[in-house]
Amino acid sequence: MALSREISAFCERVGHQFQDPDLILRALTHSSLSSPTRPDNQRLEFLGDRVLGLVMAEAVLKRDREAKEGQLAPRFNALVRKEACAEVAREIDLGAVLRLGKSEMTTGGRRKTALLGDAMEAVIAAIYLDAGFDVARDVVLRLWGDRLDRVAEDARDPKTTLQEWAQARGQTPPRYVELDRTGPDHAPVFTVEVRMDSGETARAEARVKRQAEQAAARALMERLSKGG
């Protein structure tokens, strides 16, 4: 099966030419466009998540042979989280070749973090099935680039840091409450408040709910740190 010019150009950006074109077509097909004769990318996403995880686990181990598990885990999580996958997907313009149903097309699916992250994992799985682990690892490491070098020494996300702060003081984990959602369906803005047992709160807004939670946790953690 011959690939379209757009998908062939995408494969060049990825750095892999597929022996089995069906694999990349499936990796780029969202469930909103699936049918009995057109499988979606959900199974590939499942596999790609594991392939990516192994690649990054190896990479963070090699880059710091003295680090403890508690140091390695947050670095690993920062590299494999959905936002990181979506960031890479945007750099190679994956959204332009996503195969979406009309409902997702009209609600900005090509820009959604979740869809881009899932599709990036599916593409990794497609490469793995097409050419094996070594090729998939090389592609992933090249696409992730200097993220491996830039990942913070302490890459714990703010929600994790705040939860550990609460646990160390005998509090239950922070609660995150969605206060508002504004804007059109294809570009919502979430307002989230984080609440502690001890009464402290902080709010933040973001286009993605999880990012709003992270921003609220970061704001509260900064406030708590300044307060000693």
C-alpha positions, 0 to 999 in steps of 0.5 A: 500500500502506497502512503500519501505524500503527507504521511510519507513526509511525516515518516521522514520527520520521524526518521523511519520508513515502514516496511509495513505501511499498514502499521503507521496508518493504524498508529495515526487512526483515532478511535473516532474514525475506526471501523471493522475494516479500519482499526484504531491505534488504541492497542498500539498505544498500549504497546508503545507506552511499554516500549517508551518506558523501557527505552527511558528506563535504560536511558536514565540508568545509563546517564546516572550510574550512582542515582538511587531509585527515588531519584531515577523514578521522577526523571523517568516519569517526566520523560514518559508522561503524556505531556512529554509525548505530546510535545514531541508529537508537536515538534514532528507535526504529528497532528497534521496527519492524524486520521480523525472522525468529524467530531474530533476534527471539529473540536480541535482534536489535532491539537489535543494533548491526550490525542497527540500523546496517545498517537505518539506512543502508537507510532513508537509501537508501529516502529517497534513492530516494523523494525524491532526494539533497537530501531525503535530505541534509536528513533525515540532517543533521537526524537526526545533529544536533549530532554534526557540531558535537561530532565531536572535532578529532582524531576518530581512534578508539583503534585507529587512534591505537595503530596509528600509535604502533606504526608510528612505532616500527617495530613491526607493528600491534597484535594483538587477541585475543578471550580470552572470550565470556560471557553469553547469545547475545542479550547477549554480553560480549566480553573482548579483549586488545591485544598489542604487539610490545614486550610491552605488553598491555591488556584490556577488556570490552564488549557488542560485540567492536569496542567491546572492541577500542577500549576495550583500545586506549584503555587501552593508549594511555593507559598508554603516553602516561603512560609517555612 
